[in-house]
Amino acid sequence: MSEYRVPKRRLPVQVTLVGGAQLHVQLFLAPFASDHVGPERVEDLLNGPHDFIPAQEVGSGDMTLLNRAALMVARVTHEGVDDPPPAVGECVEHEVQVHLLDASQLRGRVRYARPEASARLSDFLNEPAPFVELLSPEGSVFVSKRHVARIGVGSR
């Protein structure tokens, strides 16, 4: 291995692209995050500065570059989700139903920590990060906010 290469952890993820295509890929995560203590997490990669995310297709092994703007949803099982860095402020959690622009729907919990003065769900969703994490019994579902039509809070 080249002395200039950084070893990456491979993480299996199911992604849904604009138009409904689904891919099973492995994302490459760095052993150290650039903006917090600990390893790079899926949300670090999805909310990072790069427009194209390298991935390897499961099965064929083909490399692909995913356009972050075309990613609607990325699903990760519990085994692939790292603990978030320590929260600043009180943790708030909401049951939500996410209605995507393609008429599909997702249910889960949104959890975040913010200062009390800006702890509303709308404050959290209006942060600049392009993806929001939904917690589900199977794992985490990362949803691109640009493909969300609306979010119902506490809806069943």
C-alpha positions in Angstrom: 0.0 0.0 0.0 1.2 3.5 -0.8 2.4 5.6 2.1 0.0 8.3 1.0 -3.1 6.2 1.2 -5.4 6.3 4.2 -7.0 3.0 5.1 -10.7 3.2 5.0 -13.5 1.2 6.7 -16.0 -0.2 4.2 -19.7 0.2 5.2 -22.6 -1.5 3.4 -25.3 1.0 2.5 -28.5 0.7 0.4 -29.0 4.0 -1.5 -32.1 5.2 -3.3 -31.4 7.6 -6.2 -33.7 10.2 -7.8 -35.9 8.2 -10.1 -36.2 5.2 -7.7 -33.1 3.2 -8.6 -31.7 1.4 -5.6 -28.1 0.3 -5.2 -26.3 -1.8 -2.6 -22.9 -0.2 -2.2 -20.0 0.0 0.2 -19.0 3.5 1.3 -15.5 4.2 2.4 -15.1 5.9 5.8 -11.9 7.3 7.3 -10.6 6.1 10.7 -10.7 9.7 11.9 -13.2 12.4 11.3 -12.0 15.9 10.3 -14.4 17.9 12.5 -14.9 15.7 15.7 -13.2 13.1 17.8 -13.6 9.5 16.6 -14.1 7.8 13.2 -15.8 9.3 10.2 -19.5 8.5 10.2 -22.0 8.2 7.4 -23.5 11.6 8.2 -20.0 13.2 8.0 -19.6 11.8 4.5 -23.1 12.7 3.3 -23.1 16.1 4.8 -19.5 16.8 3.8 -18.2 19.2 1.1 -17.8 16.8 -1.8 -20.4 16.5 -4.6 -19.4 13.0 -5.6 -19.0 10.2 -3.1 -16.9 7.1 -4.1 -18.6 3.8 -3.5 -18.2 0.2 -4.6 -21.2 -1.8 -5.8 -21.8 -4.9 -3.8 -21.8 -8.0 -5.9 -20.0 -6.7 -9.0 -17.3 -4.8 -7.1 -17.5 -2.0 -9.7 -16.5 1.5 -8.5 -19.1 4.2 -8.8 -19.2 7.9 -7.9 -22.5 8.8 -6.4 -23.7 12.4 -7.0 -24.8 13.6 -3.6 -27.5 15.7 -5.1 -29.1 12.6 -6.7 -29.1 10.6 -3.4 -32.6 10.6 -1.9 -32.1 8.0 0.9 -29.2 6.0 2.4 -30.1 3.1 4.7 -27.6 1.7 7.2 -28.2 -1.2 9.7 -27.4 -0.7 13.4 -24.1 -2.5 13.0 -22.9 0.3 10.6 -24.0 3.3 12.7 -21.4 4.8 15.0 -22.3 6.7 18.1 -22.6 10.4 17.5 -20.2 12.8 19.2 -21.3 14.1 22.6 -24.3 16.4 22.4 -24.2 20.0 23.4 -27.6 20.9 25.0 -30.6 18.8 25.9 -31.4 15.9 23.5 -34.8 16.3 21.8 -36.6 13.5 20.0 -39.6 13.5 17.6 -41.6 10.8 15.9 -41.9 11.9 12.3 -43.4 10.8 9.0 -41.3 12.0 6.0 -43.1 12.5 2.7 -40.7 12.6 -0.2 -41.2 14.4 -3.5 -41.7 11.0 -5.3 -44.7 10.3 -3.0 -42.9 7.7 -0.9 -43.0 7.9 2.9 -40.6 7.1 5.7 -41.3 6.8 9.4 -38.8 7.2 12.2 -37.5 9.3 15.0 -35.4 12.4 14.7 -33.0 13.1 17.6 -30.9 16.2 18.0 -29.4 18.5 20.6 -29.5 22.3 20.3 -29.5 25.2 22.7 -32.9 25.8 24.3 -33.5 29.0 22.4 -33.3 27.2 19.0 -34.5 23.6 20.0 -37.6 23.5 17.7 -37.7 20.8 15.0 -37.9 23.5 12.4 -34.6 25.0 13.8 -32.9 21.7 13.4 -34.2 21.0 9.9 -33.2 24.4 8.7 -29.5 23.8 9.6 -27.4 23.7 6.4 -26.6 20.0 6.6 -28.2 18.4 3.5 -29.1 15.1 5.1 -31.1 14.3 8.2 -31.0 11.0 10.1 -34.1 9.1 10.9 -33.8 6.4 13.5 -35.7 3.2 12.8 -35.8 -0.3 14.4 -33.5 -1.6 11.6 -30.9 1.2 11.8 -30.5 4.7 10.5 -32.1 6.2 7.3 -30.3 9.3 6.0 -32.8 11.4 4.0 -31.8 14.2 1.7 -33.7 17.3 2.7 -33.8 18.5 -0.9 -36.1 15.6 -1.7 -38.5 16.1 1.2 -42.0 17.5 0.4 -43.1 17.7 4.1 -42.5 16.2 7.5 -45.4 15.2 9.7 -44.6 15.4 13.4 -46.1 12.8 15.8 -48.3 11.4 12.9 -49.2 7.8 12.8 
